[in-house]
Amino acid sequence: MQFRSRARGVLAAVALALGVAVGAAPAHADPLPTVVLVHGAFADTTSWDGVAAKLRDDGYQVVVPDNPLRGPAFDAAAVQRTLDTIAGPVVLVGHSYGGTVITQIHDPKVESLVYVAAFAPVQGEVAFQALDPIRFPGSRLLPPALQLRVVDDPNGIAGHNLDGYVAPDLFNSVFAQDVSPATAAVMIAHQHSLAVSANIEPSAAPAWANTPSWYIVSAQDHVIPPASQRFMASRMNAHTTELDASHASLVSHPLEVAAVVESAAGH
């Protein structure tokens, strides 16, 4: 009888200890946000391949929508359609002209914004203002590197539009001087032209004004001068990182870019 009483006491003590342990266990961590990567001009979704691979290895869901490169409002609407398919929180990332696009998007799911050598306009500003050679000298995105051509475009006048692209023979030295010629050749094969009118379309109210933002400056950028990038990052009060990289830092430094995106995801 005494043995049974002691056994019941031991079992009760074990049950109590287990109950306390279960009660003290931390709640399940919130799920990681989905990372949406928006490419810029003179590129396509493959420009994010290295960054996306690292993020997926680290457990993130990654979505890389097509950016039509037709104009800020039009392109933001296209990216918004992708966001509409995502249920949870989002980290929205834009490279180059993709920064102009993500600036137009006001979606409560977007918890943070990351700009990678990107335009980050204020309301009413156009992209060309960030390339002002008086305030921000140094851009080499000029003829003969910048070329124009007429393209078929159902959204343009009479089914056509005037687009800009980077001349293939100058692409490596102007756009991505820190990647190998072989990598540059792949990037050239995936180059998509940008409607010229996209660079003169005024921006809407900026999403970064009320969303935590990060900015990665490319210190050796020959497209958007580093001084312009630092100016935009400063006025948006962004968490700022600098890489010793070309305009194509997402290709030449994918691990470093992914690390900043993960910092934004875990803020």
C-alpha positions in Angstrom: 0.0 0.0 0.0 2.8 2.3 0.9 4.6 1.4 -2.3 1.5 2.3 -4.4 1.2 5.6 -2.6 4.8 6.4 -3.4 4.4 5.4 -7.0 1.3 7.6 -7.4 3.4 10.5 -5.9 6.2 9.9 -8.4 3.8 9.8 -11.3 2.1 12.9 -10.2 5.4 14.7 -9.9 6.5 13.6 -13.4 3.1 14.7 -14.8 3.5 18.1 -13.1 7.0 18.5 -14.4 5.9 17.6 -18.0 3.0 20.0 -17.7 5.3 22.9 -16.7 7.8 22.0 -19.5 5.0 22.0 -22.1 3.6 25.2 -20.8 7.0 26.8 -20.9 7.8 25.7 -24.5 8.1 28.7 -26.8 5.4 29.3 -29.4 6.0 28.2 -33.0 8.1 30.8 -34.8 6.3 32.9 -37.4 6.6 31.6 -40.9 9.3 33.2 -43.1 8.0 35.9 -45.4 7.8 35.2 -49.1 10.5 37.1 -51.0 9.4 38.7 -54.3 12.3 39.7 -56.6 11.6 42.3 -59.3 14.2 42.6 -62.1 15.1 45.9 -63.7 15.7 47.1 -67.3 18.0 45.3 -69.7 17.5 42.0 -67.8 14.9 39.4 -67.0 14.0 37.0 -64.2 17.2 35.0 -64.6 19.2 37.9 -63.3 18.0 36.9 -59.8 19.0 33.2 -60.1 22.0 33.3 -57.7 20.1 35.4 -55.1 17.0 33.2 -55.4 19.0 30.0 -55.0 20.6 31.2 -51.8 17.3 32.3 -50.3 15.6 29.0 -51.2 18.5 27.1 -49.6 17.9 29.1 -46.4 14.2 28.2 -46.4 12.5 31.1 -48.1 9.7 30.9 -50.6 10.9 33.0 -53.5 8.8 34.4 -56.4 10.3 36.1 -59.4 7.6 37.8 -61.5 8.1 39.1 -65.1 8.5 42.9 -65.1 7.0 44.1 -68.4 9.3 47.2 -68.5 6.6 49.4 -70.0 6.2 52.1 -67.3 6.0 52.4 -63.5 2.2 52.2 -63.1 1.8 49.4 -65.7 4.6 47.3 -64.3 3.5 47.8 -60.7 0.1 46.5 -61.6 1.7 43.4 -63.1 3.7 42.8 -60.0 0.7 43.5 -57.8 -1.1 40.6 -59.6 1.6 38.3 -58.4 1.4 39.7 -54.8 -2.4 39.0 -54.9 -1.6 35.3 -55.1 0.5 35.3 -51.9 -1.3 34.9 -48.6 1.4 35.8 -46.0 3.9 38.6 -45.4 6.2 39.7 -48.2 9.7 41.2 -48.6 9.6 43.1 -51.9 13.0 43.6 -53.7 13.8 45.7 -56.7 16.9 46.0 -58.8 17.6 49.1 -60.9 14.4 50.2 -62.6 12.7 47.5 -60.5 13.1 50.0 -57.6 10.8 52.4 -59.4 8.3 49.7 -59.8 8.3 48.5 -56.1 8.0 52.2 -55.0 4.5 52.3 -56.6 3.2 49.3 -54.7 1.1 49.8 -51.6 0.1 46.4 -50.3 -0.3 45.8 -46.5 1.4 42.3 -47.0 4.7 44.0 -47.8 6.6 44.2 -44.6 9.9 45.6 -46.0 11.4 46.8 -49.2 14.9 46.2 -50.5 16.5 48.4 -53.2 19.5 46.9 -55.1 21.4 49.6 -57.0 17.9 50.9 -57.7 15.8 54.0 -58.4 13.9 55.1 -55.3 11.9 58.1 -56.5 9.8 60.6 -54.5 6.3 61.5 -55.7 6.4 63.2 -59.0 10.0 62.3 -59.8 11.1 60.6 -62.9 13.9 58.1 -63.2 16.1 60.4 -65.4 16.4 62.8 -62.5 18.5 60.3 -60.6 21.0 60.3 -63.6 21.3 64.1 -63.5 25.0 64.6 -64.8 25.3 67.9 -62.9 24.4 66.5 -59.4 25.5 62.9 -60.0 28.1 62.6 -62.8 29.4 59.3 -63.9 26.7 57.3 -65.7 27.9 55.7 -68.8 24.3 54.7 -69.9 24.6 57.0 -72.9 25.0 56.5 -76.6 26.8 54.5 -78.0 26.2 52.2 -75.0 22.5 53.1 -74.9 20.7 52.2 -78.1 17.1 52.8 -79.3 14.8 50.7 -81.4 11.2 50.4 -82.3 9.5 47.3 -80.9 6.1 45.7 -81.2 4.1 46.6 -78.1 0.3 46.2 -77.9 0.2 48.9 -75.2 2.1 51.4 -77.4 0.8 53.8 -80.0 -0.4 51.9 -83.1 1.0 48.7 -81.6 4.6 49.9 -81.3 6.9 51.6 -78.8 10.4 53.1 -78.7 12.6 51.1 -76.4 16.2 51.4 -75.1 18.7 48.7 -74.6 22.4 48.3 -73.9 24.6 47.7 -76.9 25.9 44.1 -76.7 29.5 45.0 -77.3 29.5 47.5 -74.3 27.2 45.5 -72.0 30.1 43.9 -70.0 32.0 47.1 -69.5 29.1 49.4 -68.7 26.4 47.2 -67.0 28.4 44.4 -65.4 32.1 44.9 -65.5 32.7 42.6 -62.5 31.3 39.4 -64.2 33.1 37.2 -66.7 32.6 37.6 -70.4 30.8 34.2 -70.4 28.4 35.4 -67.7 27.9 38.7 -69.5 27.1 36.8 -72.7 24.3 34.9 -70.9 23.0 38.2 -69.5 23.0 39.8 -73.0 21.0 36.8 -74.3 18.4 37.5 -71.7 18.4 41.3 -72.1 14.9 42.9 -72.3 14.5 46.4 -73.5 12.8 49.2 -71.6 10.2 51.6 -73.0 11.8 55.0 -73.2 8.6 56.6 -71.8 9.1 54.6 -68.6 12.0 56.9 -67.6 9.9 60.0 -67.9 6.7 58.8 -66.2 6.3 60.6 -62.8 6.3 58.4 -59.8 3.3 58.0 -57.4 3.5 58.4 -53.7 6.4 56.3 -52.5 5.8 53.0 -50.6 9.1 53.5 -48.8 7.7 56.5 -47.0 5.8 54.2 -44.6 7.6 50.8 -45.1 10.9 49.8 -43.5 13.5 49.9 -46.3 17.0 48.6 -47.1 19.3 49.9 -49.8 22.4 48.2 -51.4 24.7 50.7 -53.0 26.9 49.5 -55.8 30.1 51.5 -55.3 31.4 50.8 -58.8 28.2 51.4 -60.7 28.5 52.8 -64.2 24.7 53.0 -64.7 23.2 54.8 -61.7 26.1 56.8 -60.1 27.0 55.7 -56.6 26.5 59.3 -55.4 22.9 59.2 -56.7 22.3 55.9 -54.9 23.6 57.2 -51.6 21.4 60.3 -52.0 18.3 58.2 -52.5 19.1 55.8 -49.7 19.7 58.8 -47.3 16.5 60.6 -48.1 14.4 57.4 -47.6 16.3 56.7 -44.3 17.1 53.2 -45.5 19.3 50.7 -43.8 22.3 51.0 -46.2 25.0 48.6 -47.3 27.7 49.2 -49.9 29.2 46.6 -52.1 32.3 47.0 -54.3 30.2 46.0 -57.3 29.0 46.9 -60.7 25.3 47.8 -61.4 24.7 44.0 -61.7 25.6 43.3 -58.0 22.8 40.8 -57.8 24.7 38.7 -60.4 28.3 39.3 -59.2 27.6 39.3 -55.4 24.5 37.1 -54.9 25.4 35.9 -51.4 25.9 39.4 -50.1 22.6 40.6 -51.7 20.8 37.6 -50.3 22.2 38.4 -46.8 20.7 41.9 -46.9 17.3 40.5 -48.1 17.4 38.1 -45.1 18.1 41.0 -42.8 15.1 42.8 -44.1 13.0 39.6 -43.7 14.0 39.3 -40.1 13.7 42.9 -39.0 
